[in-house]
Amino acid sequence: MVAALGGAPGAGLRLTGRMASMGMKADAVMMDVLRKSNAAEHARRSKPLQVAQAAQRRAEALAQAQEEAQKQAMKIPAASIRP
């Protein structure tokens, strides 16, 4: 659920663990051992993918900014052209 809302997949596991260790009464679905291990594995595997996706977005933004800067540099202001 936390991952579906845009958070880190491991955040829900850590939060559930902290709540249980503190004896908090909360409306949470407790996972059995298999589901918990699957969620932990998913969190472990998804982190490198998230890092790679963020790097790709940064590279694309940089390329776009460089392209825009190059376009701006090639424009000759009308005031600098003398008849």
C-alpha positions in Angstrom: 0.0 0.0 0.0 2.8 2.4 0.9 4.5 1.7 -2.4 1.3 2.1 -4.4 1.0 5.6 -2.9 4.5 6.5 -4.1 6.5 5.6 -1.0 9.3 3.2 -0.6 8.2 -0.4 -0.5 10.2 -1.1 2.6 8.6 1.8 4.5 5.4 -0.2 5.2 7.3 -3.1 6.5 9.4 -0.9 8.9 6.3 1.0 10.0 4.4 -2.3 10.7 7.3 -3.6 12.7 7.7 -0.5 14.8 4.0 -0.4 15.5 4.0 -4.0 16.6 7.1 -3.6 18.8 5.4 -0.6 20.5 2.2 -2.6 21.1 0.2 0.0 19.2 -3.4 -0.7 18.5 -3.7 0.1 14.8 -6.0 -0.9 11.9 -3.3 -2.8 10.0 -3.3 -6.1 8.2 -0.5 -8.3 9.6 1.3 -10.4 7.0 2.3 -14.0 7.4 5.9 -15.0 7.1 5.7 -15.8 3.4 4.0 -12.5 2.4 6.4 -10.5 4.6 9.4 -12.2 3.0 8.0 -11.5 -0.5 7.4 -7.9 0.3 10.9 -7.6 1.7 12.4 -9.2 -1.4 10.3 -6.8 -3.6 11.6 -3.8 -1.7 15.2 -5.1 -2.0 14.9 -5.6 -5.8 13.0 -2.4 -6.6 15.6 0.0 -5.0 18.2 -0.4 -7.8 15.4 0.0 -10.4 14.2 3.2 -8.8 17.8 4.5 -8.7 18.3 3.7 -12.4 15.0 5.3 -13.3 15.9 8.5 -11.4 19.3 8.6 -13.2 17.6 8.2 -16.6 15.1 11.1 -15.8 18.1 13.3 -14.8 20.0 12.4 -17.9 17.0 13.2 -20.1 16.4 16.5 -18.3 20.0 17.5 -18.8 19.9 16.6 -22.5 16.8 18.6 -22.9 18.3 21.6 -21.1 21.5 21.4 -23.2 19.4 21.2 -26.4 17.4 24.2 -25.4 20.6 26.2 -24.5 22.1 25.3 -27.9 18.9 26.5 -29.6 19.0 29.8 -27.7 22.7 30.2 -28.5 22.0 29.9 -32.3 19.4 32.6 -32.3 20.8 36.0 -33.4 19.1 38.9 -31.8 17.5 41.3 -34.4 19.1 44.3 -32.6 22.6 43.0 -33.4 22.0 42.8 -37.2 23.0 46.1 -38.9 21.8 47.0 -42.4 
